[in-house]
Amino acid sequence: MLEADRLECVRGERTLFRGLSFSVVPTQLLHLAGANGSGKTSLLRILCGLLSPAHGVVRWNGQPIASLREEYAAGLLYVGHANALKDELSALENLEIGGTLAGRRCTANVAQ
């Protein structure tokens, strides 16, 4: 389970979000939407461990991701908006391409 607990993100002098908490269990999807500059990419970077939150913690299966480091990163596939996503492909097809490029096999049920 992925869990965000009271996350806060500050970029420069601006607070993008604070007090953000949620959890995502296997088989669930998280749809992230918002205006430009609202912190969507920053949140994704925090969830991947690429950016530290100003406050709060991200947990994977109950453990803070900061303490899991390489173990957590090995199970991730981050496909950002600038990484050649194809509008004509489904989300799964785009993930399969990203996984293949990263040397990982992706299926509808599990990334291996």
RODREN-101620 format. One record per residue (C-alpha): x, y, z; residue in three letters. Coordinates in nm, 2 decimals, always signed. Last residue first. Layout:
N
NODE      c1      c2      c3  residuo
NODE       X       Y       Z      ALA
...
This chain:
112
NODE      c1      c2      c3  residuo
NODE   +0.79   -0.77   -1.30      GLN
NODE   +0.51   -0.51   -1.32      ALA
NODE   +0.17   -0.67   -1.23      VAL
NODE   -0.19   -0.72   -1.35      ASN
NODE   -0.22   -0.56   -1.69      ALA
NODE   +0.13   -0.67   -1.77      THR
NODE   +0.47   -0.50   -1.75      CYS
NODE   +0.81   -0.65   -1.82      ARG
NODE   +1.10   -0.45   -1.70      ARG
NODE   +1.42   -0.34   -1.89      GLY
NODE   +1.36   +0.03   -1.84      ALA
NODE   +1.27   +0.07   -2.21      LEU
NODE   +1.03   -0.22   -2.18      THR
NODE   +0.87   -0.07   -1.88      GLY
NODE   +0.82   +0.26   -2.05      GLY
NODE   +0.66   +0.08   -2.35      ILE
NODE   +0.44   -0.13   -2.13      GLU
NODE   +0.34   +0.18   -1.93      LEU
NODE   +0.23   +0.36   -2.26      ASN
NODE   +0.03   +0.05   -2.35      GLU
NODE   -0.13   +0.03   -2.01      LEU
NODE   -0.23   +0.40   -2.03      ALA
NODE   -0.39   +0.34   -2.37      SER
NODE   -0.21   +0.45   -2.68      LEU
NODE   -0.33   +0.73   -2.92      GLU
NODE   -0.21   +1.00   -2.68      ASP
NODE   +0.15   +0.87   -2.70      LYS
NODE   +0.37   +0.95   -2.40      LEU
NODE   +0.71   +1.07   -2.51      ALA
NODE   +0.88   +1.12   -2.18      ASN
NODE   +0.77   +1.48   -2.11      ALA
NODE   +0.47   +1.39   -1.90      HIS
NODE   +0.67   +1.17   -1.67      GLY
NODE   +0.68   +0.80   -1.67      VAL
NODE   +0.80   +0.67   -1.33      TYR
NODE   +0.84   +0.30   -1.30      LEU
NODE   +0.90   +0.20   -0.95      LEU
NODE   +0.99   -0.14   -0.78      GLY
NODE   +1.36   -0.09   -0.77      ALA
NODE   +1.31   +0.26   -0.62      ALA
NODE   +1.16   +0.11   -0.31      TYR
NODE   +1.45   -0.14   -0.25      GLU
NODE   +1.70   +0.13   -0.34      GLU
NODE   +1.57   +0.38   -0.07      ARG
NODE   +1.37   +0.18   +0.19      LEU
NODE   +1.43   +0.42   +0.48      SER
NODE   +1.32   +0.73   +0.29      ALA
NODE   +1.02   +0.53   +0.17      ILE
NODE   +0.88   +0.53   +0.52      PRO
NODE   +0.76   +0.17   +0.60      GLN
NODE   +0.39   +0.07   +0.63      GLY
NODE   +0.37   -0.11   +0.30      ASN
NODE   +0.52   +0.19   +0.12      TRP
NODE   +0.51   +0.51   +0.33      ARG
NODE   +0.53   +0.87   +0.23      VAL
NODE   +0.59   +1.12   +0.51      VAL
NODE   +0.49   +1.46   +0.62      GLY
NODE   +0.65   +1.80   +0.60      HIS
NODE   +0.86   +2.00   +0.34      ALA
NODE   +0.84   +1.69   +0.12      PRO
NODE   +1.15   +1.54   -0.02      SER
NODE   +1.18   +1.52   -0.40      LEU
NODE   +1.28   +1.21   -0.61      LEU
NODE   +1.13   +0.97   -0.36      GLY
NODE   +0.87   +0.85   -0.61      CYS
NODE   +0.58   +0.98   -0.41      LEU
NODE   +0.76   +1.32   -0.37      ILE
NODE   +0.82   +1.34   -0.75      ARG
NODE   +0.45   +1.26   -0.81      LEU
NODE   +0.36   +1.53   -0.57      LEU
NODE   +0.59   +1.78   -0.74      SER
NODE   +0.44   +1.69   -1.08      THR
NODE   +0.09   +1.76   -0.95      LYS
NODE   +0.19   +2.07   -0.75      GLY
NODE   -0.08   +2.34   -0.84      SER
NODE   +0.15   +2.50   -1.11      GLY
NODE   -0.09   +2.43   -1.40      ASN
NODE   -0.43   +2.35   -1.27      ALA
NODE   -0.53   +2.02   -1.12      GLY
NODE   -0.56   +1.65   -1.17      ALA
NODE   -0.42   +1.33   -1.01      LEU
NODE   -0.62   +1.01   -1.06      HIS
NODE   -0.49   +0.74   -0.83      LEU
NODE   -0.57   +0.38   -0.92      LEU
NODE   -0.67   +0.09   -0.70      GLN
NODE   -0.58   -0.27   -0.76      THR
NODE   -0.33   -0.28   -0.48      PRO
NODE   -0.41   -0.02   -0.21      VAL
NODE   -0.38   +0.36   -0.25      VAL
NODE   -0.37   +0.58   +0.06      SER
NODE   -0.44   +0.95   +0.11      PHE
NODE   -0.31   +1.25   +0.31      SER
NODE   -0.23   +1.60   +0.20      LEU
NODE   -0.19   +1.84   +0.49      GLY
NODE   -0.02   +2.10   +0.28      ARG
NODE   -0.01   +2.19   -0.09      PHE
NODE   +0.18   +2.42   -0.33      LEU
NODE   +0.33   +2.64   -0.06      THR
NODE   +0.51   +2.92   -0.24      ARG
NODE   +0.84   +3.09   -0.14      GLU
NODE   +1.06   +2.87   -0.34      GLY
NODE   +0.87   +2.54   -0.39      ARG
NODE   +0.69   +2.42   -0.08      VAL
NODE   +0.53   +2.08   -0.06      CYS
NODE   +0.34   +1.95   +0.24      GLU
NODE   +0.24   +1.59   +0.30      LEU
NODE   +0.02   +1.51   +0.59      ARG
NODE   +0.06   +1.13   +0.55      ASP
NODE   +0.08   +0.98   +0.20      ALA
NODE   +0.04   +0.60   +0.19      GLU
NODE   +0.12   +0.35   -0.08      LEU
NODE   +0.00   +0.00   +0.00      MET
